[in-house]
Amino acid sequence: MQATRKAVQCISPAGLHTMSYKEWGDADNPKVLVCVHGVTRVADDFDALASAMCDEYRVVCPDVVGRGQSGRLRNPMFYQVPQYVSDMVTLLARLDATHVDWFGTSMGGLIGMGLASLADNPIRKLILNDVGPALNLTALARIGEYIGQDVRFQTYEEAVTYIRLISASFGPHTDAQWDKLAHDVLRQNPEGQWIRHYDLALAEPFKLTTPEQATLAQAMLWAAYDAIRCPTLLVRGELSDLISAESAHEMTQRGPRATRVEISGVGHVPTFVQPEQIAIARQFLLSKD
């Protein structure tokens, strides 16, 4: 089954923008699964998962604003979780979805946490893919550093090699899988060079975050996590440098008391293109609680 591309108009304090999304499965299916990608990734990351789940769900995979086929924000300082949560509320209104299940990879998980912490929220089940309220600041600095680099490549092969290098923590993949993971986040500029498919201004909020602000943000994330009431699954890459084993354990003891699964040989983040990883999500989402 092929996905359909659609778009919804959203608003920030700086004006209007569009959010593109892919939709799989029966558009009239009341069971909706929303899958949201990481900070520099796109909706296409979930093609394998969506294809496997669209027999049960209407699967919706947005390009978060600033990425992929979505618009760009006029003020880059709004490239932060509160704006993304607002956009997702607009998306859910467009979908006319009363309840949804949520799969969030890294940043997508933080957006899911923010939404799931709100009173009267629509999230029935929540999967957090290698992310939680306690984040390794060194890992965040690593991510923030490469986000804003204006790298350009003369050939597609050079660009794929670069994506494979910076994404090595994703774990083992076939050459075909790596090619898709790279192709999904690359495009050619008017000069024919290969560049990454997002707004480089995403890096601005990272650059301006002080240690004091980061500490405050983490306290707010824990408060949000503690407010979550839905069944929650935490998937952690065994070698992750973003969320520690200690933090993952703490997430099983407080808030929604997440069920924890670790994927061996993988760091940040599991891609959920492998059948055994897809099976983890499918079992949790379709289990009767």
Summary of the structure (lengths in Angstrom):
residues: 289
radius of gyration: 17.8
end to end distance: 29.0
largest distance: 54.0
contacts: 985
relative contact order: 0.15
helix: 41%
strand: 21%
